[in-house]
């Protein structure tokens, strides 16, 4: 039995399980599920959520494995990926250096620590810097195409 047949069989089993769990939820009805949930009983919905998490986990793991194998098989792609990752980390490091950490009161009465505040600001600054870089690269390639013709 080859790999493709195994994937088809596993996909069919997961699909049939999903349909069974869905019919089980539909058979119970919204009101019954809400009543059970208010009492802490999630037994009708939990299997479907567990199945969805299992399928998501499988998809993420398979994607990571094949991405890493593809990168490892070609040194040019690996070099380009490492350079791109390094540049991304440089942008994040610059944003972290520019960020200030200030304790901030939140709406629920708790206080966001200075370190947490610095990380939030780092994320926001990184986002803005990446937007500027993306805009500049699109403009550069567009201008380059105009002058090339």
JODAZI-V786659 format. One record per backbone hydrogen bond with DSSP energy under -0.5 kcal/mol. NH is the residue of the N-H (numbers start at 1). CO is the residue of the C=O. If there is no record, write none. Layout:
NH;CO / NH;CO
This chain:
6;2 / 7;3 / 8;4 / 9;5 / 10;6 / 11;7 / 12;8 / 13;9 / 14;10 / 15;11 / 16;12 / 17;13 / 18;14 / 19;15 / 20;16 / 21;17 / 22;18 / 23;19 / 24;20 / 25;21 / 26;22 / 27;23 / 28;24 / 29;25 / 33;29 / 34;30 / 35;31 / 36;32 / 37;33 / 38;34 / 39;35 / 39;36 / 40;37 / 41;36 / 42;40 / 45;42 / 46;42 / 47;43 / 49;45 / 50;46 / 51;47 / 52;48 / 53;49 / 54;50 / 55;51 / 56;52 / 57;53 / 58;54 / 59;55 / 60;56 / 61;57 / 62;58 / 63;59 / 64;60 / 65;61 / 66;62 / 67;63 / 68;64 / 69;65 / 70;66 / 71;67 / 72;68 / 73;69 / 74;70 / 74;71 / 78;74 / 79;75 / 80;76 / 81;77 / 82;78 / 83;79 / 84;80 / 85;81 / 86;82 / 87;83 / 88;84 / 89;85 / 90;86 / 91;87 / 92;88 / 93;89 / 94;90 / 95;91 / 96;92 / 97;93 / 98;94 / 99;95 / 102;100 / 104;112 / 106;110 / 109;106 / 112;104 / 117;113 / 118;114 / 119;115 / 120;116 / 121;117 / 122;118 / 123;119 / 124;120 / 125;121 / 126;122 / 127;123 / 128;124 / 129;125 / 130;126 / 131;127 / 132;128 / 133;129 / 134;130 / 135;131 / 136;132 / 137;133 / 138;134 / 139;135 / 140;136 / 141;137 / 142;138 / 143;139 / 144;140 / 145;141 / 146;142 / 147;143 / 148;144 / 149;145
